[in-house]
Amino acid sequence: MYEKKQHINKAPDLTKMQAVVIDNRTTIYIALDADPKEARKRYNTRPAYGKQ
């Protein structure tokens, strides 16, 4: 009757990104040309960070 469509999820290639360690349990990945200090600052200013 209906054909079920397959969901295709494409994950980003982490070999083409740089890892930024936020704390001992958190690592984020950003573009190679992005600033790690700016990424840490933006992550720490998120409202959900530190509310646990």
Steps between C-alpha positions, in 0.01 A plus 500: 500500500748763620872472455701575808777754433842435647640776718857589412691674776835643403737572786772761454851373430684557829839458334438832327416679827701593807410383849458760775499366855255691720542293818597141579164365373424740214669530162358700211612498139541817297630590156875496450519874441281595799637646826497250792489776763193653337334156482562439873358842585188447287445153649532623857251784444228259387203500739497120536865478609553446872137464606531136602 
